Amino acid sequence: MKTLVTTAFIMLLTIATAHAGLKVVGRGDAMRLDPSAFPADMKASYEIMRVRCIKCHTMERTIIALTSGIAPISGQPFDRNATRAYGIKMMRKPDSNMNKQEVKTVVDLLNYLLVEAGK
């Protein structure tokens, strides 16, 4: 029950803050970012993230973390330190098929998106 209440709170917080600096399209499992306003290099990074990261979880989880500043599963802060830690964790997952450069690219994108979400 506590998890349900926490998830509902995070979703409400996300709805309130999602319009701050990131253009979010869709809901639930279909939620994604609109990269049309991203710089060219970040658009390329978004494509890597969009293809690789959704193998294990929806984009919704990432968007909630970016817009709320809280990782939805652990409840821990989602900041620059967290993006690096998650990048390392994801690179170590055998099914991620991500190399070190791709992880760095996605971590850079996540850090860019954190700044944009704060606007």
Buried (B, 14 or more C-beta within 10 A) or exposed (E): EEEEEEEEEBBEBBEEBBEEBBBBEEEEEEBBBEBEEBEEEBEEBBEBBBEBBBEEEBBBBBBBBBBBBBBBEEEEEBBEEBBBBBBEEBBEEEEBEBEEEBBBBBBBBBBBBBEBBEE
